[in-house]
Amino acid sequence: APGSGQTYRLIANGSALTEHVGKKLELTGVIEEASAASGSETATSGAANGPALRVKSGKVVANSCTP
């Protein structure tokens, strides 16, 4: 939720996300608890022991993260 301040690890195709570094994205997926968030996908940096978002789809909503 916007403004919630929660940090999630992203379980996604890292090469697909690389081209969007610095952009604001809207991601859709499934929240997984830390114990279930493992696998062969690349987990990007974030809260190492926190919940993870297994990304199913996404879109660019702004070319910059700054307001």
Secondary structure as UniProt FT lines:
FT   TURN            2..3
FT   STRAND          9..12
FT   HELIX           14..18
FT   TURN            19..22
FT   STRAND          24..32
FT   TURN            34..36
FT   STRAND          42..43
FT   TURN            48..49
FT   STRAND          52..62
//
